Amino acid sequence: MSNKLSRIRRSRKTRLKIAELGVKRLVVFKSNCHIYAQIIDETGSKVLVSASTAEKTLSSSIKNGGNVEAAKIVGKAIAEKAAAAGIKEIAFDRSGFRYQGRIQALADTARENGLVF
């Protein structure tokens, strides 16, 4: 099984468990050049808030979108946008990626800035 298929299999299990809980979820996706974060409602059909290194507002302050520092900036931005939208509690959906490096940096920064998960 390829690495991508393994990651997708892991993400399916996580999403099924989050669907059982019936809470909003913070979805994270990373590529080599960027990192993306979205908060999706309980039904999974509507994006409530999003932030990424590809946004013009964030990309101007980021030299490289594929490192830990960029992930911290995105984590802070998603937490601030969620607070503005009145979202406090979420479930963390790491899309099958390991909880290390950029994923961990984004999650820790989001927690420090007010999100509870």
QUIUR-V514526 format. One record per backbone hydrogen bond with DSSP energy under -1.0 kcal/mol. NH is the residue of the N-H (numbers start at 0). CO is the residue of the C=O. Records with the same first field share a line. If there is no record, write none. Layout:
NH=CO / CO
//
This chain:
5=1
6=2
7=3
8=4
9=5
10=6
11=7
12=8
13=9
14=10
15=11
16=12
17=13
18=14
19=15
20=16
21=17
24=39
25=90
26=37
27=92
28=35
30=33
35=28
36=50
37=26
38=48
39=24
40=45
47=38
48=38
50=36
52=34
54=51
58=54
59=55
60=57
70=66
71=67
72=68
73=69
74=70
75=71
76=72
77=73
78=74
79=75
80=76
81=77
82=78
83=79
84=80
86=81
89=115
90=23
92=25
96=93
99=97
102=99
104=100
105=101
106=102
107=103
108=104
109=105
110=106
111=107
112=108
113=110
114=109
115=87
//
